[in-house]
Amino acid sequence: MIGLELVVILGAVILACGVLAHRTGVAGPVLLLVAGIALGFAPALRDVHLPPELMLLVFLPLLLYWEALTSSLREIRATFRGVVLTSTLLVGLTAGAVAVTAHALGLPWGPAWVLGAALAPTDATAVGALARALPRRTMTVLRAEGLVNDGTALVIYGVAVGVTVGEETLTAGHVAGLFAVSYLGGIAIGLATAAAAGFARQRIHDPVLSNVLTLLLPFTAYLLAELIEASGVLAVVVAGLVMSQLGPRLGSAAIRQQSTPFWTLTTYLVNAALFVLVGIEVQSAVRGLTSTDLLTAAIGVVAVYLVLVAVRYTFLVASAYTIRLLDRRPSQRTRRVSNRARVVSTMAGFRGAVSLAVALSIPTTLASGATFPDRDLIVFITVGVVTATLVIQGLLLGSTVRWARLPDDDGVDQERQLAEVTATEEALAALDEIASDLGTDPAVVDRLRGEYEEHLLVLRARAGAPETPASAARLDEEYTRLRLALLARKRDVVIRLRDNRDIDDTVLRQVQARLDVEELRLGPLPTDRD
């Protein structure tokens, strides 16, 4: 199977599953995973694998950086204690519970801990793809957990593999040192990389070069952290969070117009391709199972999966009630959620491609030259559990959210209304002073003041302000419809001129770009919004 054929197949599957997801309401990642499993039956695709180095060194930095860049630092701060607990303590407890289960099923302790480390972390990209309907606070905690917990799991994995292979000895001081270097080094590298990127971005004004710098940032942070044996995951996450705060001050409109669509499309394609590749890997894991029979391995998948779900829910409940006993502040009471909401958080604890990449990166031999014990079983159970979490929990999450009756999350709409109204009011208040500094003609000032006052009236009308006429919002919608219709007519005229060879294709693209920007500025009609 040559690379070009695989690219075409992946692209076609991603497109077909995307269309099917919109029409059926089934989550796209679930369809992609099932499609990948089906593709695994094709003989030509049996040699296709998800290279662990590609996932850990290329896909992971890219996806984690975008997730961190688009996360809410304010919400992370508000839920910081919960994020720390789930991304550290829960990961360790989960790895231990899986290790005990695997050992009871016959795996030696070393390989059992390797399996536990592989399956302990939730996957931030899977959460982002499958749990978009969750309230903002729940979604933020889940995404933040997925961003940080990989670092904890990779340290546990490194220790477990090192001890099993015979290259390391297990002592409390050694493990503590690894965690210290991993976390402190990762944070330091992330901060330093973000600071350097911010310094360089202030001096690069070309949109293309600025976005090249942005693309380079996560890989640089990951590489530098790995060179000092720190957490590359944490370095990328910290860099992304810092740039989420610095970026709006440093970037221009032209840079953002290129950056956001590029990252949105790139991460969508990478995510979708990963789900398909994970599905294909299911077939490979079944064919590679030689150390035990299929039934025994399947029992292992079921047992480990049930342990993951049970440990996660138990921890969420126990930690919440423990915090209630220790922290009686009124502010803490406002953060409380129901046990039904914790069931939702449990169901959203997806495992993903990171777990699979970790399992596939297990060395094949020990220091003595012997074969790594039960490597094929570890890969099989990991693939099976990842598939189970994505398919079972992915299909049940929607109904679980409805059952939980989570409160409506209208905070984003209210804050957006606040931002738009406040920005327009303060711009109006500063209009005369700014116009005086620029020496603007009074006729232009009056024209702009009228536009801003009308816009402010519409914003207040949409918010239901009592002092504004309700007809203002309706008239603005009619105005937008008329503008959009006129833009469509102008676009038809420009295309006709190109077809008649009155203007060149280059001119068409230039004029069409200006019309597109104007159309996007108008935005969707209120009746057309989701």
Residue pairs with C-beta under 8 A, 6 or more apart in sequence:
1 44
1 45
1 47
1 48
5 44
6 45
6 48
9 39
9 45
10 272
10 273
10 276
13 32
13 35
13 36
13 39
13 276
14 32
14 269
14 272
14 273
14 276
16 35
17 28
17 31
17 32
17 35
17 272
18 28
18 272
20 26
20 31
21 27
21 28
21 31
26 395
27 129
27 130
27 394
27 395
27 397
27 398
28 129
28 272
29 126
29 129
29 130
29 271
29 272
29 275
29 390
29 394
30 130
30 390
30 391
30 394
30 395
32 272
32 275
32 276
32 279
33 275
33 276
33 278
33 279
33 387
33 390
33 391
34 279
34 391
35 276
35 279
36 275
36 276
36 277
36 278
36 279
36 280
36 281
36 282
37 279
37 280
37 282
37 283
37 387
38 279
39 45
39 276
39 279
39 280
40 46
40 279
40 280
40 281
40 282
40 283
40 284
41 283
45 280
46 283
46 284
46 287
48 277
48 280
49 277
49 280
49 281
49 284
49 360
50 274
50 277
50 278
50 280
50 281
50 353
50 356
50 357
50 360
51 360
52 357
52 358
52 360
52 361
53 361
55 274
55 353
55 354
55 356
55 357
56 354
56 357
56 358
56 361
57 222
58 219
59 270
59 274
59 353
60 150
60 222
60 233
60 236
60 354
60 357
61 218
61 219
61 221
61 222
61 232
61 236
62 218
62 219
62 266
62 267
62 270
63 124
63 125
63 267
63 270
63 271
64 124
64 125
64 147
64 150
64 218
64 233
64 236
64 237
64 240
65 217
65 218
65 221
65 236
65 237
65 239
65 240
66 240
66 263
66 267
67 124
67 125
67 128
67 143
67 146
67 147
67 240
68 147
68 236
68 237
68 238
68 239
68 240
68 241
68 244
69 240
69 241
69 243
69 244
69 247
69 263
70 244
71 140
71 143
71 144
71 147
71 240
71 241
71 244
72 136
72 140
73 241
73 244
73 245
75 136
75 137
75 140
75 141
76 83
76 140
76 144
76 241
78 137
78 335
79 137
79 140
79 141
79 144
79 335
81 323
82 141
82 319
83 141
83 144
83 145
83 148
84 148
85 319
86 141
86 145
86 149
86 315
86 316
87 144
87 145
87 147
87 148
87 149
87 151
87 152
88 148
88 149
88 152
89 315
89 319
90 145
90 149
90 311
90 312
90 315
90 319
91 120
91 121
91 149
91 152
91 153
91 156
92 120
92 152
92 156
93 311
93 315
94 116
94 119
94 120
94 308
94 311
94 312
94 315
95 113
95 116
95 117
95 119
95 120
95 153
95 156
96 116
97 116
97 307
97 308
97 311
98 112
98 115
98 116
98 119
98 120
98 304
98 307
98 308
99 109
99 112
99 113
99 115
99 116
100 112
101 303
101 304
101 307
102 111
102 112
102 115
102 116
102 300
102 304
102 381
103 109
103 112
105 296
105 299
105 300
105 303
106 292
107 115
107 373
107 374
107 377
107 378
108 164
108 373
108 374
110 160
110 163
110 164
110 373
111 164
111 372
111 373
111 374
111 375
111 378
113 156
113 159
113 160
113 163
113 164
114 157
114 160
114 161
114 164
114 362
114 378
115 304
115 359
115 378
115 381
115 382
116 156
116 160
117 153
117 154
117 156
117 157
117 160
117 358
118 153
118 157
118 355
118 356
118 358
118 359
118 378
118 382
119 304
119 308
119 351
119 355
119 381
119 382
119 385
119 386
120 149
120 152
120 153
120 156
121 146
121 149
121 150
121 152
121 153
121 351
121 354
121 355
122 142
122 145
122 146
122 149
122 348
122 349
122 350
122 351
122 352
123 146
123 350
123 351
123 352
123 353
123 354
123 355
124 143
124 145
124 146
124 147
124 150
125 146
125 267
125 271
125 274
125 352
125 353
126 146
126 350
126 351
126 352
126 353
126 389
126 390
127 139
127 142
127 143
127 146
127 348
127 350
128 143
128 271
129 271
129 275
130 348
130 350
130 390
130 393
130 394
130 397
131 139
131 142
131 348
131 350
131 397
132 139
133 397
133 398
133 401
134 142
134 344
134 348
134 401
134 406
135 406
135 407
135 409
136 409
136 411
136 412
137 409
138 337
138 341
138 344
138 345
138 348
138 406
141 345
142 345
142 348
142 349
147 233
147 237
148 233
148 234
148 237
150 233
150 354
151 182
151 183
151 186
151 231
151 233
151 234
152 179
153 358
154 182
154 231
154 233
154 358
155 175
155 178
155 179
155 182
155 231
157 358
158 178
159 168
159 170
159 174
159 175
159 178
161 362
161 363
162 168
163 169
163 170
164 366
164 372
164 373
165 363
165 366
165 367
165 372
166 366
166 367
166 368
167 367
168 174
181 228
181 229
181 230
182 229
182 230
182 231
182 234
183 230
183 231
183 234
184 230
185 225
185 228
185 229
185 230
185 231
185 235
186 225
186 230
186 231
186 232
186 233
186 234
186 235
186 238
187 234
187 235
187 238
188 230
189 221
189 224
189 225
189 228
189 230
189 235
189 238
190 221
190 225
190 234
190 235
190 236
190 237
190 238
190 239
190 242
191 238
191 239
191 242
192 224
193 217
193 220
193 221
193 224
193 235
193 239
194 217
194 221
194 238
194 239
194 242
194 243
194 246
195 242
197 213
197 214
197 217
197 239
197 243
198 242
198 243
198 246
198 250
200 213
201 210
201 213
201 214
201 250
201 251
202 250
204 210
204 213
205 252
207 252
207 254
207 255
207 257
207 258
208 258
210 251
210 255
210 259
211 255
211 258
211 259
211 262
214 243
214 259
217 239
217 243
218 236
218 239
218 240
221 232
221 235
221 236
221 238
221 239
222 232
222 233
222 235
222 236
223 232
224 235
225 231
225 232
225 234
225 235
225 236
226 232
251 259
274 352
274 353
275 353
275 390
277 353
278 352
278 353
278 356
278 383
278 386
278 387
278 390
279 387
281 356
281 360
281 383
282 383
282 384
282 387
285 376
285 379
285 380
285 382
285 383
285 384
286 294
286 380
288 376
288 379
288 380
289 297
289 376
289 377
289 380
290 376
291 374
291 376
291 377
292 374
292 377
297 377
297 380
297 381
297 384
298 384
300 377
300 380
300 381
300 384
301 380
301 381
301 384
301 385
301 388
304 381
304 385
305 384
305 385
305 388
305 389
308 349
308 351
308 385
308 389
309 346
309 349
312 345
312 346
312 349
313 342
313 343
313 346
316 342
316 345
316 346
317 339
317 342
320 336
320 337
320 342
323 332
324 332
324 336
338 404
340 403
340 404
340 405
340 406
341 404
341 406
343 400
343 404
344 397
344 400
344 401
344 404
344 406
347 393
347 396
347 397
347 400
348 393
348 397
349 389
349 393
350 389
350 390
350 393
350 394
351 385
351 386
351 389
351 390
352 386
352 390
353 386
355 382
355 385
355 386
356 382
356 383
356 386
358 382
359 378
359 379
359 382
359 383
360 379
362 372
362 375
362 378
362 379
363 372
364 371
364 372
364 375
365 371
365 372
366 372
417 459
417 462
417 463
420 459
421 456
421 459
421 460
421 463
424 452
424 455
424 456
424 459
425 456
427 452
428 449
428 452
428 453
428 456
431 445
431 448
431 449
431 452
432 445
435 444
435 445
457 468
457 469
457 472
458 472
458 473
458 476
460 467
460 468
460 472
461 468
461 469
461 470
461 471
461 472
461 473
461 476
462 473
462 526
473 526
477 525
477 526
477 527
480 522
480 523
480 525
481 525
483 518
483 522
484 519
484 522
484 525
487 515
487 518
487 519
490 515
491 512
491 515
494 503
494 508
494 511
494 512
494 515
495 508
497 503
497 508
498 504
498 505
498 507
498 508
